[in-house]
Amino acid sequence: MKTRKHIQTHVTKHKLKYSMVLILLLGWSFCLPSQLFNAPTSTVAESKEGFMLGARIADDEQWRFPEMDHVPQRFKQAILYFEDEHFYSHLGFNPVSISKAFWQNLTTDSRRGGSTLTQQVIRLSRNNKRRSYWEKAIEIVQATRLEARYSKEKIIALYASHAPFGGNVVGLETASWRYFGIPASSLSWGQSAALAVLPNAPSLIFPGKNELLLKQKRDRLLLKLFHRGIIDKTTYELALEEPLPGKPLQLPEIAPHLTERIRTTHRGKRIQTTIDYSLQKKLNRITAEHHYVLKQNKINNLAVLVLDVDTREVLGYVGNALTTLDHNNYVDIISKPRSTGSTLKPFLYASLLHSGELLPNELIADIPTVVNGYSPENFDKQFHGAVPASTALSRSLNVPAVRSLQSHGLERFYNKLKTMQLKGISHPADYYGLTLILGGAESSLWDLTKAYAGMSSTLTYFNRSSSEYRTNEFMDPIYVKDQKVDFGTIQSKPSLFNAGAIYHTLNALQEVNRPQESENWSFFNNSQPIAWKTGTSYGFKDAWAVGVTSKYAIGVWVGNADGEGRPGLTGIQAAAPLLFDVLDVLPISDWFATPFDELIETEVCSKSGNLAGIFCDNPTTEWIPKEGLKTKACIYHHQVFLNKTETAQVNSSCYELSEMKQKSWFTLPPIQEYYYAPLHPEYKPLPSFASNCLQEGERTMEFIFPKRNETILLAKDFNEHVNEVIFKLAHRSADATVFWYLDSQFIGATKTFHELAVTPKPGTYVLTATDQEGNEIKLQIEISSASM
């Protein structure tokens, strides 16, 4: 019985012993929190090469960079020989050092810690709690657990990342930038030694105080490194002459607005961006030079964005000029919606080509136009009668753009813009109306530049692949390195514009005309080829210039962040020169290859740009988008019969058939001819019929003002007198006499220049114009008094 009881007691004791051991092991295993440090960290932005672009202070107002992955060798040697020479041989604490420290603390008035670097990491993670023997015991236990959890290299990296370096500077990388203006990897031996002694006494860093003490501690450490054979004599002597850290330096601000954007999206992290450091520095210089000139005209803000077309990476990012707080220097213009001006016109042109509604050089009307009371005007207030579509785009003519949008369909074009993810266009299509194409909508430099990049990328990928398309060409650019780029799936059909339409659009944009009066544009001809478009918003508030090559997309905005307009604030004058200066610092790109698989070769009328008709003379062979075969043949060439001298039209009613001359004649409608002929000396108006001939039913005249569906407002001058209304028409014959009537009342006659000034009363009338040959045109008009 005693034996059994003895055995049971023995077993119970062993169970208790094992249980205690297990409890201690469990306690030791879980004595460390899963995350040692929870303090907020600074946001740090780096270029793709690893150079610092900028940083933002942590939320607790400490300059504390995110943890380092590794510690530079020089600092590692310096800190080990200063703090913990036996770091690689102990298990978290050094019994010898602790014993010496304990004895010194008992027998002298001085205090010595005896802590290893591992213990110091634990103390830092516990926010430097007040020292006591109990706290020291906790440090030792947790230090051994830390040694079991992490490698020695990780532990020293933790120390270097969280050690205090004076003031609100925490961590080696932060201290290296704040005190020496360089990354920790570039620290010299003298700099490394100076920083190694600081965590032991951070107060030594205050300028004007303790420099001698700091120098003595640094020099003793350097001497120790020399005696241990870590550095040679020359290095030691040179290190002694190095200056000590002083007042904290300003951190780099190479891309301040991108850094701020990263602080918003990746707060408290170290982010390696896609920014090309060398290019960014050049952009900063270029924009500073342009801003200096622009601010003389009280134009205070500008922004530049450069994208890599293939990868859609952001290579350069200037969110705003280096201006003052009074001029909103903190505003990142790149992400802010502004009036688009004419920058959407290329997308309409590409859409018309894509759908087969237009040929690249087809003549389109540029004449006075009224749509539901809206009357667009060209920038120069002039009309050209008829212009090739490509020229209308390159010259950024407003009237042809509005007429094209109306024929194409507002809602249809609006939906394409939404597919391109132009997020600033947020209202329904009817909210914008036809002004959508002239700047009635808003978008950001970010979205517009990516849209142009999407067109370039669609074309280059089509030519590079087996004539294929990707579904997500108009994706958002990326600015974080190694971020996954999703161009979608591959398909045989385009999701927006085909490569042929884009090719002709970019060719038209390469031919943008420079203003003749500007002497500074001649050097642009020497720049590498680029497809580019300018834009100017109403009231001269926004100036745009956006361009693409086969490799790069460049977006430029110039203006005032507060929306103040300025004379001369136009895309041509303010934004385009900056665009070309940016282009000049980019590597040269080849021009786009011809996408033959999306084009078809056919005969085109050289004068009208339409498919060649049976009466077209001198047709040319061109590659047009395949869908262009659906367009109409030339309607401007007619077969006419003339007298012997070709001075009059004739027919069988007045002329012998054998004497007639048959000829193909290029003729525009009267109102187009009215504006077109003075600008084109080579244009020959169609001769009138001989006086003794019966005329055929052709249109010989057309109203210029008023237009159909246009309400005429009777304005008053300052003396309350009603101003005259000037009726105006175009007639084919220069010698024609035109008789004018309001309803049945004769109101006057005109000859050669058909403009008639009248002062009618408000009401609804039928305006009639009749020439001496009996040709007649009528138009119902409404006249009302203008409200005051």
C-alpha positions in Angstrom: 0.0 0.0 0.0 2.8 2.4 0.9 4.6 1.4 -2.3 1.6 2.2 -4.4 1.0 5.5 -2.6 4.7 6.4 -3.0 4.5 5.7 -6.7 1.4 7.8 -7.1 3.1 10.7 -5.2 6.2 10.3 -7.4 4.1 10.4 -10.6 2.1 13.4 -9.3 5.3 15.3 -8.6 6.6 14.5 -12.1 3.3 15.6 -13.7 3.5 18.9 -11.8 7.1 19.4 -12.9 6.3 18.7 -16.5 3.2 20.9 -16.3 5.3 23.7 -14.9 7.9 23.2 -17.6 5.1 23.2 -20.3 3.5 26.3 -18.8 6.9 28.1 -18.8 7.6 27.0 -22.4 4.1 28.2 -23.4 4.6 31.4 -21.6 8.0 31.9 -23.2 6.6 31.0 -26.7 3.9 33.6 -26.4 5.7 36.3 -24.5 6.2 38.4 -27.6 3.4 40.1 -29.4 2.9 39.1 -33.0 4.0 42.5 -34.1 6.7 44.2 -32.1 6.2 47.7 -33.3 2.9 49.4 -34.0 4.0 53.0 -34.2 2.9 54.8 -37.4 5.6 55.2 -40.1 6.4 57.9 -42.6 5.3 57.6 -46.2 8.3 57.4 -48.5 8.2 57.5 -52.3 11.2 56.3 -54.4 11.9 56.3 -58.1 12.1 53.1 -60.0 15.9 53.2 -59.6 15.5 53.5 -55.8 16.2 57.2 -55.4 14.1 59.1 -52.9 11.4 61.3 -54.5 9.9 62.6 -51.2 8.5 61.6 -47.8 5.7 62.6 -45.5 6.0 62.6 -41.7 4.2 59.9 -39.7 0.9 60.5 -38.1 2.5 60.9 -34.7 4.7 63.7 -36.0 7.8 61.5 -36.0 10.1 61.1 -38.9 10.1 57.3 -38.8 10.7 55.5 -42.1 9.3 52.0 -42.7 11.5 49.2 -41.5 14.7 48.4 -43.3 15.3 45.1 -45.0 19.0 45.1 -44.3 21.6 47.3 -42.6 24.6 48.8 -44.5 27.8 47.0 -43.6 29.6 50.1 -42.3 26.8 51.1 -39.9 26.5 47.4 -38.8 30.2 47.2 -37.9 30.0 50.6 -36.1 27.0 49.7 -34.0 28.2 46.2 -33.1 31.6 47.5 -31.9 29.9 50.3 -30.0 26.9 48.5 -28.5 27.3 44.7 -28.7 30.6 43.3 -29.9 29.4 39.7 -29.1 26.1 40.1 -30.9 26.6 37.0 -33.1 27.6 34.7 -30.3 24.9 35.3 -27.5 21.3 34.1 -27.3 19.8 37.4 -26.6 21.6 38.5 -23.5 25.2 38.6 -22.4 25.6 37.2 -18.8 29.1 38.7 -18.5 27.9 42.2 -19.4 24.9 42.0 -17.2 27.0 40.8 -14.2 29.5 43.7 -14.7 26.7 46.2 -15.0 25.0 44.8 -11.9 28.2 45.0 -9.9 29.0 48.5 -11.1 25.5 49.7 -10.3 25.8 48.3 -6.7 29.3 49.7 -6.0 29.3 53.0 -7.8 27.0 56.0 -8.5 27.2 55.5 -12.3 24.7 53.4 -14.1 25.5 50.8 -16.8 22.9 48.9 -18.7 24.8 45.9 -20.1 22.0 45.4 -22.6 22.6 43.6 -25.9 21.2 44.9 -29.2 18.5 42.3 -28.9 17.5 43.6 -25.5 17.5 47.1 -26.8 15.1 46.1 -29.6 12.8 44.7 -26.8 13.1 48.0 -24.8 12.3 50.0 -27.9 9.2 47.9 -28.7 8.1 48.4 -25.1 8.4 52.2 -25.5 11.4 52.5 -23.2 9.6 51.8 -20.0 11.1 52.9 -16.8 14.2 50.8 -16.0 13.9 48.3 -13.1 15.2 44.9 -12.3 11.8 43.4 -13.2 11.7 45.2 -16.5 15.3 44.0 -17.1 14.1 40.4 -16.4 11.2 40.8 -18.9 13.7 42.2 -21.5 16.0 39.1 -21.1 13.1 36.6 -21.4 11.7 38.4 -24.5 15.1 38.8 -26.0 15.7 35.1 -26.0 12.3 34.6 -27.6 13.2 37.3 -30.2 16.4 35.4 -31.0 14.4 32.3 -31.6 11.9 34.0 -33.8 14.2 36.1 -36.0 17.6 35.9 -37.6 20.5 38.0 -36.3 20.2 40.1 -39.5 16.5 40.8 -38.9 17.2 41.8 -35.3 19.8 44.3 -36.2 17.6 45.7 -38.9 14.8 46.1 -36.3 17.2 48.0 -34.1 18.4 50.2 -37.0 14.8 50.9 -38.0 13.5 51.9 -34.6 16.5 53.4 -32.7 16.1 57.2 -31.8 18.5 59.6 -33.4 17.6 62.8 -31.7 14.6 65.1 -31.9 11.8 63.4 -33.9 14.2 61.4 -36.0 13.7 57.7 -35.7 15.6 55.0 -37.6 18.9 54.9 -39.4 17.5 55.6 -42.9 15.6 58.6 -41.6 18.7 59.9 -39.8 20.9 59.4 -42.8 18.6 61.6 -44.9 17.9 64.2 -42.2 21.5 64.7 -41.1 23.5 64.0 -44.3 21.0 64.1 -47.1 21.9 60.7 -48.5 20.6 57.1 -48.2 22.0 54.9 -45.5 23.7 52.7 -48.1 25.9 55.7 -49.0 27.1 56.6 -45.5 30.8 56.9 -45.0 32.7 55.4 -42.1 32.8 58.8 -40.3 29.0 59.3 -40.8 28.2 55.7 -39.8 30.2 56.0 -36.6 28.5 59.3 -35.7 25.1 57.8 -36.2 26.1 54.6 -34.3 26.7 56.6 -31.1 23.6 58.7 -31.3 20.9 56.2 -30.1 23.0 55.8 -26.9 22.7 59.5 -26.2 20.2 61.2 -28.7 20.5 64.6 -27.0 24.0 65.0 -28.4 22.6 65.9 -31.8 21.2 69.3 -30.8 23.1 72.0 -32.8 25.3 74.3 -30.8 25.4 71.9 -27.8 27.5 68.8 -27.1 29.4 68.8 -30.4 32.6 68.1 -28.6 31.2 65.2 -26.6 29.6 63.7 -29.8 33.0 64.0 -31.6 34.8 62.4 -28.7 32.4 59.4 -28.7 32.6 59.1 -32.5 36.3 59.3 -32.6 36.7 56.7 -29.8 34.5 54.3 -31.9 36.6 55.0 -35.0 39.7 54.3 -33.1 38.3 51.0 -31.9 37.3 50.1 -35.5 40.9 50.9 -36.5 42.4 48.8 -33.7 40.1 45.8 -34.6 41.3 46.0 -38.2 37.9 46.9 -39.5 39.2 50.1 -41.2 42.7 51.0 -42.3 44.8 53.9 -41.1 44.0 56.2 -44.1 40.3 55.5 -43.7 40.5 56.2 -40.0 42.3 59.5 -40.5 39.9 60.7 -43.2 36.9 59.7 -41.1 38.2 61.8 -38.2 38.1 64.9 -40.4 34.5 64.3 -41.5 31.9 66.9 -40.2 29.4 65.9 -37.6 25.7 65.9 -38.2 24.0 69.2 -37.4 20.7 70.8 -38.0 18.3 68.4 -39.7 18.2 68.8 -43.5 15.1 69.1 -45.7 14.1 65.8 -47.3 14.1 65.7 -51.1 11.0 67.0 -52.9 11.5 65.7 -56.4 7.8 64.8 -57.1 5.9 66.4 -54.2 2.4 65.9 -55.6 3.0 62.3 -56.4 4.4 61.8 -52.9 1.2 63.3 -51.5 -0.9 61.1 -53.7 1.0 58.0 -52.4 0.5 59.2 -48.8 -3.2 59.1 -49.6 -3.2 55.6 -51.2 -0.3 53.9 -49.4 -0.1 55.7 -46.1 2.9 54.9 -44.0 4.6 52.7 -46.6 7.8 52.9 -48.6 6.7 52.8 -52.2 9.0 52.3 -55.2 7.3 54.1 -58.0 7.6 53.9 -61.8 9.1 57.4 -62.0 12.2 57.8 -64.1 14.5 59.8 -61.7 16.5 61.5 -64.4 13.4 62.4 -66.5 11.6 63.8 -63.4 14.6 66.0 -62.6 14.5 67.3 -66.2 10.8 67.9 -66.0 11.3 69.9 -62.8 13.8 72.1 -64.6 11.7 72.6 -67.7 8.5 73.4 -65.8 10.4 75.8 -63.6 11.7 77.7 -66.6 8.2 77.9 -68.2 6.6 78.9 -65.0 9.0 81.8 -64.6 7.8 83.1 -68.0 4.1 82.3 -67.6 3.9 84.0 -64.2 4.8 87.3 -65.8 1.3 87.1 -67.4 -0.2 86.1 -64.0 -0.5 82.4 -65.1 0.6 80.6 -62.0 0.0 76.9 -62.3 0.9 74.1 -64.7 1.1 70.3 -64.7 2.9 67.7 -66.8 2.3 63.9 -67.0 4.5 61.5 -69.0 3.4 57.9 -69.6 5.0 54.9 -71.1 2.6 53.7 -73.8 3.6 50.0 -73.7 3.5 49.6 -69.9 1.2 52.5 -69.0 3.6 53.4 -66.3 3.9 57.0 -65.1 7.4 58.1 -65.9 7.1 61.8 -65.0 4.7 63.6 -62.7 4.7 67.3 -62.1 1.4 68.0 -60.3 1.9 71.8 -60.1 4.4 74.5 -60.6 6.8 75.5 -57.8 4.6 78.4 -57.0 3.4 79.8 -53.7 0.7 79.0 -51.2 -1.3 82.0 -52.4 -1.4 80.4 -55.9 -2.5 77.0 -54.6 0.9 75.3 -55.0 -0.4 72.3 -53.0 -3.2 71.5 -55.5 -2.4 68.4 -57.6 -3.7 69.6 -61.0 -3.2 66.2 -62.7 -6.1 64.7 -60.9 -8.5 67.7 -61.0 -11.3 68.0 -63.6 -11.0 71.0 -65.9 -12.8 72.1 -69.1 -11.5 69.9 -71.9 -11.4 72.6 -74.6 -10.8 70.9 -78.0 -9.0 67.9 -76.7 -11.9 65.5 -77.4 -12.0 66.2 -81.1 -9.6 63.5 -82.1 -11.8 60.9 -80.5 -14.8 62.1 -82.6 -12.7 62.0 -85.8 -11.6 58.4 -85.0 -15.1 57.4 -84.2 -16.4 58.7 -87.6 -13.6 56.9 -89.4 -14.2 53.7 -87.5 -17.9 53.7 -88.3 -17.5 54.5 -92.0 -19.2 57.8 -91.8 -16.2 59.8 -93.0 -13.1 59.4 -95.0 -9.8 60.9 -93.7 -9.7 63.9 -96.1 -13.4 64.2 -97.0 -14.6 67.8 -97.3 -16.9 68.9 -94.5 -18.8 72.1 -94.2 -17.4 75.1 -92.3 -20.3 77.6 -92.6 -22.5 79.5 -90.2 -24.5 76.9 -88.3 -27.4 77.1 -85.8 -28.6 74.0 -83.9 -31.5 74.6 -81.6 -30.4 78.1 -81.0 -26.7 77.2 -80.5 -24.4 78.9 -83.0 -20.7 77.6 -82.7 -17.8 79.8 -83.9 -14.3 79.0 -84.8 -11.5 80.4 -82.7 -10.5 82.9 -85.3 -14.2 83.9 -85.9 -13.8 83.0 -89.6 -15.5 80.4 -91.9 -13.7 78.4 -94.5 -16.7 77.1 -96.5 -15.4 73.5 -96.9 -12.3 71.9 -95.4 -10.8 68.3 -95.5 -11.8 66.5 -92.3 -8.1 66.0 -91.4 -7.4 69.7 -91.8 -10.5 70.6 -89.7 -9.0 68.4 -86.9 -5.4 69.7 -87.3 -6.6 73.3 -87.2 -9.1 72.5 -84.5 -12.0 74.1 -86.3 -15.1 74.3 -84.0 -17.9 74.5 -86.5 -17.1 71.3 -88.5 -16.6 69.5 -85.1 -20.1 70.5 -83.9 -21.7 69.6 -87.3 -19.9 66.2 -87.2 -21.0 65.5 -83.6 -24.6 66.3 -84.6 -24.5 63.9 -87.5 -22.7 61.2 -85.6 -25.0 61.4 -82.6 -24.4 63.0 -79.2 -25.4 60.0 -77.1 -23.4 57.7 -79.3 -20.2 59.7 -78.9 -20.9 60.2 -75.2 -21.0 56.5 -74.6 -17.6 56.1 -76.3 -16.1 58.6 -74.0 -17.6 56.7 -71.0 -16.0 53.5 -72.4 -12.6 55.4 -72.4 -13.2 56.0 -68.6 -13.1 59.8 -68.7 -14.4 60.0 -65.2 -14.9 63.8 -65.1 -17.7 63.4 -67.7 -20.3 62.5 -65.1 -23.5 64.1 -66.2 -25.9 62.7 -68.8 -25.2 63.5 -72.5 -28.1 66.0 -72.7 -26.5 68.1 -69.9 -23.5 68.9 -72.2 -25.3 69.0 -75.6 -23.1 69.7 -78.6 -20.8 71.8 -76.5 -19.4 68.5 -75.3 -16.9 68.6 -78.2 -15.8 72.2 -77.5 -15.0 72.0 -73.8 -18.5 71.8 -72.4 -17.4 68.8 -70.3 -14.6 68.4 -67.8 -11.8 65.9 -67.5 -8.5 65.6 -65.8 -5.0 65.6 -67.2 -4.7 62.1 -65.9 -7.7 60.8 -67.9 -7.0 62.7 -71.1 -3.4 61.6 -71.2 -4.3 58.0 -70.6 -7.0 58.2 -73.4 -4.4 59.4 -75.9 -2.0 56.7 -74.7 -4.8 54.2 -75.2 -5.1 55.1 -78.9 -1.3 54.9 -79.4 -1.2 51.5 -77.6 -4.1 50.1 -79.6 -2.3 50.9 -82.8 1.1 49.7 -81.7 -0.2 46.5 -80.3 -2.2 45.8 -83.4 0.9 46.2 -85.6 3.1 44.2 -83.2 0.6 41.3 -82.7 -1.2 39.2 -85.3 -3.6 42.1 -86.0 -5.3 41.7 -82.6 -6.8 44.0 -80.0 -7.0 44.1 -76.2 -10.1 44.8 -74.3 -8.6 47.2 -71.7 -6.5 49.6 -73.7 -7.9 52.6 -71.9 -6.9 51.4 -68.4 -5.7 53.8 -65.6 -1.9 54.4 -65.6 0.1 52.9 -62.8 2.7 54.6 -60.6 3.7 51.8 -58.3 6.6 49.6 -59.6 5.8 45.9 -60.2 2.1 46.6 -60.0 0.2 44.2 -62.2 -0.9 45.7 -65.5 -4.2 44.3 -66.9 -4.8 45.0 -70.5 -7.7 42.6 -70.6 -8.2 39.7 -73.0 -7.2 39.5 -76.7 -9.8 39.7 -79.4 -10.1 40.1 -83.1 -12.4 43.1 -83.0 -11.6 46.5 -81.4 -13.7 47.5 -78.4 -13.7 51.2 -79.4 -11.7 52.3 -82.5 -10.0 50.2 -85.1 -6.3 50.5 -85.9 -7.0 52.1 -89.3 -9.1 54.9 -87.8 -6.5 55.6 -85.2 -3.7 55.6 -87.7 -5.4 58.3 -89.8 -6.3 60.2 -86.7 -2.7 60.3 -85.5 -1.4 61.2 -88.9 -3.8 64.1 -89.0 -2.6 65.2 -85.5 1.0 65.1 -86.7 0.2 67.7 -89.2 -1.1 70.3 -86.7 -0.5 73.7 -88.2 1.6 76.2 -86.4 0.4 79.8 -86.4 2.2 81.9 -89.1 2.6 84.9 -86.8 4.6 82.9 -84.2 8.3 83.1 -84.8 9.0 80.5 -82.1 7.4 77.5 -83.8 10.0 76.9 -86.5 12.2 74.8 -84.2 9.4 72.3 -83.5 9.8 71.0 -87.0 13.1 69.6 -85.9 11.6 67.6 -83.1 10.8 63.9 -83.3 7.4 63.1 -84.9 4.4 63.4 -82.5 0.7 63.4 -82.8 -0.5 66.2 -80.7 -3.6 68.3 -80.0 -4.1 71.6 -78.1 -7.2 72.8 -76.4 -8.4 76.1 -74.9 -11.4 76.5 -72.6 -14.0 79.2 -72.8 -12.7 82.4 -71.2 -9.1 81.4 -71.6 -9.0 79.5 -68.3 -7.4 76.2 -69.4 -4.7 75.6 -71.9 -4.0 72.0 -72.9 -1.5 70.2 -75.1 -1.6 66.4 -75.3 0.6 64.3 -77.6 1.6 60.7 -78.3 4.4 58.9 -80.0 4.6 55.2 -80.4 6.3 55.0 -77.0 5.3 57.9 -74.9 2.2 60.0 -74.0 2.7 63.5 -72.8 0.0 65.7 -71.2 0.4 69.4 -70.3 -2.1 71.7 -68.6 -1.4 75.4 -68.0 -3.7 77.9 -66.2 -4.7 79.1 -62.8 -5.9 76.7 -60.2 -8.5 79.2 -59.0 -10.0 79.3 -62.5 -8.9 82.9 -63.4 -8.7 83.4 -67.1 -5.8 85.3 -68.8 -5.2 86.8 -72.3 -2.8 84.5 -74.1 -3.8 81.5 -72.0 -4.3 79.2 -75.0 -3.1 75.7 -75.9 -1.0 77.0 -78.7 0.7 79.8 -76.8 1.0 78.5 -73.3 0.9 74.7 -73.3 2.3 73.5 -76.6 5.9 75.0 -76.1 6.1 73.1 -72.8 4.9 69.9 -74.5 7.7 70.1 -77.1 10.3 70.9 -74.5 9.3 67.7 -72.7 9.3 65.8 -76.0 12.9 66.9 -76.6 14.2 65.2 -73.5 12.5 61.8 -74.3 14.2 59.1 -76.4 13.3 59.3 -80.1 10.4 57.0 -81.1 9.7 55.6 -84.5 6.5 56.7 -86.2 3.5 54.3 -86.2 3.6 51.5 -88.8 0.7 51.3 -91.2 -2.0 48.8 -90.1 -2.6 47.4 -93.6 -5.0 44.7 -92.2 -7.5 47.4 -91.2 -7.1 49.4 -94.4 -8.1 49.0 -98.0 -6.7 50.6 -101.1 -9.1 52.4 -103.3 -9.5 55.5 -105.6 -10.3 58.7 -103.9 -11.2 62.1 -105.4 -8.2 64.3 -104.9 -10.3 67.5 -104.5 -13.3 66.3 -102.4 -11.6 63.4 -100.4 -14.7 61.3 -101.2 -14.6 57.9 -103.0 -14.0 58.7 -106.6 -17.1 59.2 -108.7 -17.5 58.8 -112.4 -16.9 62.5 -113.1 -13.9 62.9 -110.8 -10.7 64.1 -112.5 -7.3 63.1 -111.3 -8.3 60.6 -108.6 -5.6 59.2 -106.3 -5.1 55.8 -104.8 -5.2 55.8 -101.0 -5.4 53.4 -98.1 -8.6 54.2 -96.2 -10.3 52.4 -93.3 -12.3 49.4 -94.6 -15.6 50.8 -93.4 -15.0 53.8 -95.5 -16.2 51.9 -98.5 -19.7 52.6 -97.2 -19.4 56.3 -97.7 -20.9 58.1 -100.8 -19.0 58.7 -104.0 -18.0 62.3 -104.7 -21.0 64.7 -105.1 -19.0 67.8 -106.0 -17.9 66.8 -109.5 -20.6 67.3 -112.2 -20.7 66.9 -115.9 -21.4 70.3 -117.4 -21.9 71.5 -121.0 -20.2 74.8 -122.0 -19.9 77.0 -125.0 -16.8 77.2 -127.1 -15.1 79.7 -124.9 -16.1 77.9 -121.7 -17.6 81.2 -120.3 -21.2 80.0 -120.0 -23.2 76.9 -119.5 -25.4 75.8 -122.4 -27.9 73.2 -123.3 -29.9 72.0 -126.3 -32.4 74.8 -125.8 -29.9 77.4 -126.9 -26.8 75.8 -128.4 -25.9 73.2 -131.1 -25.0 69.9 -129.6 -22.0 69.6 -132.0 -20.6 72.9 -130.6 -20.9 72.1 -126.9 -17.9 71.3 -124.8 -18.4 68.6 -122.2 -16.4 69.0 -119.0 -16.1 67.7 -115.4 -16.5 70.6 -113.0 -15.8 70.8 -109.2 -18.7 72.8 -107.6 -19.5 73.5 -104.0 -23.0 74.4 -102.7 -23.5 78.2 -102.8 -23.0 79.0 -99.1 -19.8 76.8 -99.0 -18.6 78.4 -102.2 -19.2 81.9 -100.7 -16.6 81.3 -98.0 -14.3 78.8 -99.9 -13.7 80.7 -103.1 -11.9 83.8 -101.6 -9.5 81.5 -99.8 -8.7 79.3 -102.8 -7.7 81.2 -105.9 -7.6 77.9 -107.8 -11.3 77.4 -107.3 -13.4 78.3 -110.4 -17.1 79.0 -109.8 -19.4 77.3 -112.3 -20.3 79.7 -115.2 -23.9 80.9 -115.4 -26.1 79.7 -118.2 -26.1 81.7 -121.4 -28.9 84.3 -121.3 -30.9 82.6 -124.0 -30.8 79.2 -122.4 -33.6 77.6 -120.3 -31.9 76.9 -116.9 -32.2 73.6 -115.2 -33.3 73.3 -111.6 -30.1 73.6 -109.8 -29.5 75.5 -106.6 -28.0 78.9 -107.4 -28.2 80.7 -104.1 -28.5 80.0 -100.4 -29.1 82.0 -97.2 -26.1 82.7 -95.0 -28.2 84.6 -92.4 -30.6 83.8 -91.1 -30.3 80.0 -91.0 -33.1 77.5 -90.6 -34.6 77.3 -87.1 -32.7 80.4 -86.0 -34.6 83.1 -84.0 -33.6 86.7 -84.8 -33.3 88.9 -81.8 -33.8 92.7 -82.2 -31.1 94.2 -80.0 -31.1 97.8 -78.8 -28.1 100.2 -78.6 -27.3 102.5 -75.6 -29.9 105.0 -76.9 -32.6 102.5 -76.9 -32.7 102.4 -80.7 -33.4 99.0 -82.3 -30.3 97.8 -84.3 -30.7 96.8 -87.9 -30.8 93.1 -88.9 -28.6 92.2 -91.9 -29.9 89.5 -94.2 -27.2 87.8 -96.1 -27.0 85.2 -98.9 -24.6 83.6 -101.4 -25.2 83.5 -105.1 -23.3 81.6 -107.7 -23.3 84.5 -110.2 -21.1 87.5 -109.3 -23.4 89.8 -111.4 -26.7 88.5 -110.2 -29.4 90.9 -108.9 -31.4 89.6 -105.9 -34.8 90.9 -104.9 -35.8 90.5 -101.2 -39.3 90.2 -99.8 -40.7 89.8 -96.2 -44.0 87.9 -96.8 -45.2 89.7 -100.0 -43.6 93.1 -99.2 -40.6 94.1 -101.2 -37.8 95.3 -98.9 -34.9 95.8 -101.3 -32.5 94.6 -104.0 -28.8 93.7 -103.9 -26.1 93.1 -106.5 -22.7 91.4 -106.2 -22.6 91.6 -102.4 -25.9 90.3 -101.2 -26.4 91.9 -97.8 -29.5 93.8 -96.9 -30.0 95.8 -93.7 -33.6 96.1 -92.4 -35.4 96.9 -89.2 -38.4 94.6 -89.1 -41.0 94.4 -86.3 -41.2 91.3 -84.1 -43.3 88.5 -85.7 -43.2 85.4 -87.9 -42.4 86.0 -91.6 -41.5 84.2 -94.9 -38.2 85.6 -96.2 -38.0 85.3 -100.0 -35.1 86.0 -102.3 -35.5 86.0 -106.1 -32.8 86.7 -108.8 -33.3 88.2 -112.2 -33.5 84.7 -113.8 -36.5 83.8 -111.6 -34.6 81.5 -109.2 -36.2 81.7 -105.8 -35.5 80.5 -102.2 -37.7 80.9 -99.2 -37.3 80.6 -95.4 -39.7 81.0 -92.5 -38.2 83.2 -89.8 -39.1 84.4 -86.4 -38.1 87.8 -85.1 -38.4 88.8 -81.5 -37.2 91.6 -79.2 -34.1 90.9 -77.1 -34.8 91.0 -73.4 -32.9 93.7 -71.4 
